[in-house]
């Protein structure tokens, strides 16, 4: 599957091939026979829109963090568009890039869909023809279907240069059965001294060693459904006697480039699956392509890393369209985009880490009665529930009041969560949680900014404190004059304090350290008292959540709880603090993050990321001093923020 070269390059692919048209809105409602019954369900972020071709009205459920899809009614009747079938997109987390420089880009997460018209770069069809029926007695027996969103794999440390970590798989279907749809994790990119790249949904690119030609990881590791592959092979590297780039990670639409390809060694292109709404509209779902300017591109491979002394033919290797991170020949690579399954970009030699892969996504859609009310504004994913019109923003956009007069709205604005620290690291604080009613929005556009999650503390892999890193603060989310700042990063061992933020980061373990302070839109992190528990089992403290302070390291360091909101008509908890990390994981369980999406603190393992679009903090990384393998582990990244705006329909 895939080709080494596409006529016209990736731009030709973007512009020539029309991708599954999920529907560009016309604003015109089609009339349905009274006898038709349409599917009703809850879960995720909802987008209601009209397909201009047949005039059908659709509802899409967008999941950027794990949850449930709950069916309360299934469609029937001659005009229901299939009485019980749904269409889906399932994308796994992308692989992390290799480390040490001249490293391979991470492979994209596997991509599965039964939406018609999806093609790769050759172009070959990727649409799975098998229908997916749902029912009120399906799933767990009561209409509840499980959705698991795969996280992005971690990039490898700078020294030694090793293979990155694979992403994790995503799933949609009945709980604990083989009857659902699984998209396979993205394969990790190879490193400078360990050139091996991993297979995956799409394979990682090879690292560049001195042993001659090294091949990329193979794609489609999960096997075929209806003979439709879920991804492609990563690029190869011929050895640094002839060039100084790794291979690009494979994408869902094309293989990763061999090093040194044109412009370095780019990641393989992803594909467009316009299932969430108008591709050229304002939902902001998936990645934006550089050509026509359309969203809903997914599963691009990460670009390869190069060498600071040998930057020809390029100082960067582009990530594949669809969220792939950029590889660098002069510094660190960039991470795969969240909620796209993009692979991480490789860093430059000497001494640059590989970047993390992007988290995955699941989207489910079905036909609906088109008698929805007309929105009074544009922007974001629009839905109608309980007499309200709701605009959900998960990426940069504009809330444009088109009503012609002032509009009174209610809002929820959550900043990005902080990143957890490494080496007994403190859990990170949640992003600011601001909500109110009676806010006036004048006619015209109002920019909406979504705060990114802070990076987790990085480590070189050594056992000393020089190999540990502080977690970074999250970014601010903004709607009109309302700003919710990011959460504070977690402290780094030994003994550093958590950073101040909307909710403060937790202190690192082992030595006494103070909690990160908070604003009025969050809570402080926990403090460390420096007392070891269970021998060398030092614990970092929990990050603050929007609803509660983080626990101290001796309690242990559980993240502070988030806060529930019913702005969408369904109560959802967000903005939990990250759990603190600890040492020597053989006898101790990981420490949970706060409710609402806080990352888990690791014991002898890495902390996990805060959930995407919740503003939750990342978990602190652990430590292991097993003989000969003393290692500091990465802190988890914070979850990105979200903006929700509602008004009477």
Secondary structure, DSSP 4 states (H G I P E B T S, - for coil): ---S--TTHHHHHHHHSPP-------SPPPP--TT-B--EEE-SEEEEEE-TTT--EEEEEEESS-EEEEEEE--BSTTSSSSSEEEEEEEPPPPPPPSSSSPPPPPPPPEEE--TT-B-TT--B----S-EE--TT-BTTTSEEEEEPPPPPPPPPTTTT--------EEEESTTSTTSEEE--PPPPP-SSS-PPPPSSSPPPPP--SSS-BPPPPS-TT--BTTB----PPPPB--TTT----PPPP-SSSPPPPBS-TTS-PPPP-EE---SS-TTSS---SBPPSSS----EE-PPPPPP-BTTB--S-SEEPPPTTTPPPEESSS---PPPTTTTPPPPPPPBTT-PPPPPPP-EEEEEEEE-S-PPPPSEE-SEEEEETTEEEEEESSSEEEEE-SSS-EEEEEEEEPPPPPPPSSSPPPPPPPPEEEEEEEEE-SEEEEEE-PPPPPPPP--S-SSGGG--PPPPPPPEEETTEEEPPPPPPP-TTTPPPPPSSSPPPPPSSSEEPPPP--TTS---PPEE---BTTTB-BPPPPP-SSSPPPPTTTT-PPPP-EEE-TTSS-EEE-PPPPPPBB-TTSSPPBPPPTTTPPPBPBSSPPPPPPTTTTPPPPPP-EE--TT--EE-PPPPPPP-EEEEEEE-
